[in-house]
Amino acid sequence: MTDTIYAKVETPVIEDEPLEDVHLDVLGVKLDLPNLNSADLPIDLVNVILLVKSQTTLSEEQTSYAMSAFLAYFQQLRPDYWNALRKTGNGIAWLSATVRAWAEQSGLDPKALISSSSGKTTAKR
């Protein structure tokens, strides 16, 4: 039998200053959030930020995916904000506005996150 040889994986040392966290006050909840351009972005959000950075604007399907990832992030790590969203009459609009402000404060182009889902779109049938 032959021994398997494994290549060692390393990351380059980044000498840049860490990016400042983003601080938002939404629905009376003070949010201290990681900068979305940060190298130490929570793994929960990496795929969404890669998607946002790769598109000028997101399709409705991509926007729904992104918002669901942000909602899951808040539900898991900021249940106080998630509960505040649940109590509003328009949680999707508040979530969209929060994510856009977070993106702006992080230096990302918030246009990629703008969609028709930012308001009440459910009509009675």
C-alpha positions, -999 to +999 in steps of 0.1 A: +000+000+000+012+035-007+009+063+017-013+092+008+005+126+006-015+156+017-008+191+006-008+216+035-032+245+031-023+279+045-038+314+043-017+345+035-012+368+064-032+400+059-015+430+073-044+454+067-062+470+096-094+452+106-125+470+092-147+487+117-179+470+128-212+485+116-236+500+143-273+503+135-303+512+156-333+495+141-367+492+158-351+502+191-325+474+189-289+484+188-270+462+163-233+458+164-226+439+131-195+428+114-184+448+084-196+429+053-162+436+036-143+421+065-120+392+060-134+377+092-170+378+081-191+351+098-191+320+077-230+321+077-228+352+054-199+344+031-219+328+003-244+357+003-218+384+002-200+365-027-233+365-045-240+402-039-204+412-049-207+392-082-239+409-094-248+445-102-284+437-091-299+405-079-328+387-095-359+383-073-349+347-066-314+357-056-327+385-034-351+361-017-321+338-011-300+366+003-328+379+026-334+344+039-297+340+047-297+374+065-329+365+084-314+331+095-283+350+106-304+374+128-326+345+141-295+326+152-272+354+164-295+383+172-328+369+184-337+402+200-338+418+165-355+388+150-382+391+176-386+428+169-390+420+132-417+395+140-437+421+159-438+447+131-465+447+105-439+447+078-409+426+087-397+421+051-394+458+046-376+463+079-352+434+071-345+448+036-339+483+050-316+469+077-296+448+052-293+478+028-281+501+056-256+474+067-243+471+032-240+509+028-221+512+061-198+483+051-190+500+018-209+476-004-232+488-032-267+486-017-283+487-052-276+449-055-299+443-025-328+465-037-358+445-049-396+446-050-397+426-018-388+456+003-425+466+007-458+449+012-465+430-019-490+404-007-524+412-021-557+395-011-568+369-035 
